[in-house]
Amino acid sequence: GFWAVGSFVFVFGFLIVMKRSWFLATMGMGQIFLSFAPSYFLYYGIFQQRYFGVFNMLSIFIILGIGADDIFVLLDTWDQSELALEAGGFKVTKFSKMSYTWKHSASAMAVTSLTTMASFLANAGSSFPAISTFGIFTSMLVLVNYCAVILYYPTVVSFYDKHWARKKFCCGACSICPKPDLASPLRKLKKHDDPGVDATQESQNWWADIFAERFIVRLKWFIFVVLTIVIAVFVVFTVQLRPDPNPPRFFPEGNNFNEFGPTKAEYFARGGSVFSLNQQLVWGFDSEKGPIDRTGTRATNETD
């Protein structure tokens, strides 16, 4: 619970700092956590899964990262939409900006979401129930989060741009919150001496002309050999993997929850459940002669 809350606070704060908006961060985190209910409906109702283990709860850390990443993709595309429309000779309106944002961000997130879902669904064929159910539930989380970020979050951005984009929105505890502005922050990065060149174009030119030509093209065979060696090493170690003979421990040594299972199996369970214990009740002892002498016997040994 501590790490889950810590992760939530970190991602929430990171969204606030990077996008300079409490509203966008709050709606984004709400969208991520509201994904759990529809995901559980698909998990329970469609896939007919009844087991919900510890691994399934760990998916909260995964969806926090994926959800925040999708939000940044959509917001960054929105930030770039005005310059992109102007460069293409299109009229800049709220509708055209959202149309450009949705088309480009939805297709980009679709690729990453589908690959992530496929990687988790690959665990569905595992013979371990904890792993297979974890893969199914997490893949459903990724699916629901993708649907939410392309259907729900654009409305959040449109509402924010219309009502609060140019208004100071602070918690009131301090005055350090900068004024948020979703209206093309990239425009501020344009060169004063050459209005036709912006920082985005400069970055693209550096990656295409300098990095690709001087490093990737010249060192392509070296990079290929190094990657081949790395993959070969991974394969060698992968085929040597063996299952751990000891079951995983989710609690520290000496914890009551950690010791309950082994203690039950050693002293009580004779079958698949503690309810299979045989109990014997003996009647007829004279209470006036005192209690039964149990010296040298063990309460959990049925032969004593």
Secondary structure, 3 states (H helix, E strand, C coil): CHHHHHHHHHHHHHHHHHHCCHHHHHHHHHHHHHCHHHHHHHHHHHCCCCCCCHHHHHHHHHHHHHHHHHHHHHHHHHHHHHHHHHHCCCCCCHHHHHHHHHHHHHHHHHHHHHHHHHHHHHHHHCCCHHHHHHHHHHHHHHHHHHHHHHHCHHHHHHHHHHHCCCCCCCCCCCCCCCCCCCCCHHHHHCCCCCCCCCHHHHHHHHHHHHHHHHHHHCCHHHHHHHHHHHHHHHHHHHHCCCCCCCCCCCCCCCCHHHHHHHHHHHHCCCCCCHHHCCCCCCCCCCHHHCCCCCCCCCCCCCCC
